Amino acid sequence: MKALLEAIEAGCEDWDLAQAIDPARLPEHVAIIMDGNGRWARRRRLPRIAGHQAGIAAVRSTVETCARLGLKVLTLYAFSVENWKRPRVEVETLWRLLRYYLRQELPELQKNDIRLQAIGRLDALAPQVRRELDAAVEATSANRGLVLNLAINYGGRAEIVDAMNAVLDMARLDGRLQSLKFDEDLISTSLYTASCPDPDLLIRTSGEMRISNFLLWQIAYAELYVTETLWPDFSRTDLLRAVLEYQKRDRRYGGLSGSPDAAPINGSAQSGDPSFVEALRPS
Ligand code: FPP
């Protein structure tokens, strides 16, 4: 947080936004559906791939701001299991951009103590892409600042299927198949994101009200923030606004206020309006 203020020119809008953010109530994990690259390009009469290229600058600024804010985890939806359906040229451009980003940004990730991780069905990646990704993950593995999760060839349903199959395979190996029982903890700790807290804040750019198969299990209690801003235009200001909006939310986790601990242990519901309850009493 201090690092963020040092990077902002005093007196500008970002300075005011950053001052308004409560450093004690930052989201630990922010996840982002980076949408709107195609529309950004179309509005400028450019090919779609120009939108993806422009999206790289927004990735860079978002990663830097999250690191300076002192967030623990940032997860970016870079390529979904469904994105293979796009034209070949667009798919190839997305892989080229990922490799470009890894090469270009590695020194910056190191400088800012950022640990890169990748989640998704990575075995389907072309060998060259996989090699470069693994090398960047390995090179940053000792960093202790922000964890940057790139969701690549990722699908939320595919992730749950993979987690359950991994548990079944392990149980078969250990001869525990007969007694195996699934519970929420077992599934959570078998997901690609096992080492991360669940997202507190899910941001989607470009206005669509969809989850698009992203982190389906993990976003159970995430606060959703949808902005009309198209991804290539998503700036530090937009991110700070999203964090401020998040801090205004009352997170109830199905309970009454504040935190999971505040939920009544026996699950009994209460109404804030006693006359309403009274009106329901059978005569
Ligand atoms: C959705 O916009 C965006 C994507 C499918 C890809 C996102 C990729 C990047 C921002 C660049 C590479 C990322 C990294 C992390 C190196 P869209 O094409 O669906 O936009 P539209 O809905 O307006 O058509």
Residues whose N, C-alpha, C, O or C-beta is under 5 A from the ligand:
A	BS01	FPP	M34 D35 G36 N37 G38 R39 W40 H52 G55 I56 V59 Y77 A78 L97 L98 Y101
